[in-house]
Amino acid sequence: MIEQIAAQPAWFWLCIGGLLLIAELLGTGGYLLWTGTAAIVVALITWIFPNVGWELQGTLFAALTLLSAIAWRSWLRHRPRKASDKILNQKNHQLIGLRTRLITNTENGFGRVKLADGSWRVHCDRELPANTEVEVIAVDGITLKVRPISRQM
């Protein structure tokens, strides 16, 4: 078996890279992605240059794994964050800025709107009739703060 691996190192690295990438699909969170990619790059190098020794192949694999992981970490650190990243797990905060119509008249400033597949309690500073177009401007617990949208002609 060792003789077969030594005779075809490109296939060995390709299989290792494929297995690492498959293992990454099982949910390791990115840890095996760069190791698998490095193994596939080493497979390509050994396929193009078949006389590369095992020592150099192992060194290339280790170096490429480290370089790719460091490059990925650097890219993640310097990429701009979207505003939606901060509210990812707060679905109600993602409603800010949406426009909809009241489905009930407001009483004492409170009414209801339909958003997506649910009905939401809303609060407005003034009384509004049903079917008034409003915009969500804030979230207070399970109550959406809205303001009427004035139509300018």
N, C-alpha and C positions, 0 to 999 in steps of 0.2 A: 504494500500500500504506500509506504514512504517513497518507494522508487517511482510509483505512478505520479505522486504529487511533485516529486523533484523533476520529473520529465515534463510536466505541464503546470508550471507555477501560475500561469495566467488563469487557468480554470480554477485552481485552488483559491486565488484571491477573489475571483468572480463569485464563487460559491459562498465564501465567507462574507463578502459584501452583500450578496443577496439575502443570506440568512440574517445578517444584522439589520438590514432594511425591513425584512419581514417581522423581525422581533420589534422593531420600532413601531410598526403598525399595531402592535398589541397594546400600545399605550405607555411607553417609557418617557414621554414628554420631551423628546428631542435628544436624549442622551446618546442613542445609538445611530442617529441620522448621520452625524459627521464621521463616526467610525466606519459605518457602512459605505459612505461616499468615498472615504479615503481608501478603503479596500478595493473598490471598483476602479479608482484612479491607478492604484498600484497594479491591478490586473491589466489595465490598458498599457501601462508602461512596460510590464513584462511581456505583453503580447507584441509590442512594437520593438522592444529590445530584449530578445530572449536570453541573452548572455548575462543579464543582471543577476548577481549572486544573492543568496538568501539573506546575508547580512545587510546588504544595501536595500533589499526589499523590506525587511523588517524596520530598518531605520526610516525609509521613505514612508511606510505606513504610520509609524509613530509620529513623525514630523508633520505629515499631512493631517492627521487627526488633531494634533495640538493646534496647528495653524488654522484649520477650518473652524474649530471650536472657539478660538480666540477671536477670529474675524467675525463670527456670528454674534458673539457676546458684545463685541464693540459696535456692531451694526445695531443691535437691539438697544444699547445704551444711548446711542446718538440719534436714533430715529425720532421724528416728532410724534408726540402722543396726540391722539384725537380726543376731543372733548367727550366723545361717547365712551371711551375706554374707562373713564372715571365713574360712569354711572351704569356700567355693564350689567350689574346684578340688581339694579334698582329700576325695574321696568316702568314704574309710574313716572320717574324723572325723564324718561325718554318721550313722554307725552308733551313736554314743554315745547311750545311753538306750533303744535297742531291746531288746526282750525276745524270747527264743527258747529252744529246748530243745536240750540237748546230744544229738548223734547218736552219740557214743562215750563210754565211761567216760574219766575223766581219769587219766592216768598221769604221775606226777611233776609234777602240776599242769597238764599239757597235755592238751587234748582237741580236739574239732571240733564246730562248729555249722553249720547251714545257714541262710544269710541271702540273700534274694533268689534269684539263680540260681547262687550259688556256695557252696562250703564254706570256712569260715574256721577257722584255727588259733586256739585260745583258751587262755588261762592263768588259773588260779584258785589262790587261796592254799591251798585244801584239795582233797582228793580228792572227786569227785562221780560218782555213777552216771549212766549214759546216761538220757536223757529227763528230766533235772532242768531246771527252768525257770531260766534265768539272764538277767542284764541286763548289757549292755555298759557298762563304766564308763570305759574308756580305750583308747587305741590305742598300741601300741608297734611301729612298723614295720609288719609284716604280721600281727602277733599282736594279737588283741583281748583285753583284760583284762576278765574277767567276775566277777560275784559271784552266788551263788545267791539266788533270791527266796524269802524265807520266807513261807509261807502263814499268815496269822493268822485265826483263826475267831472 
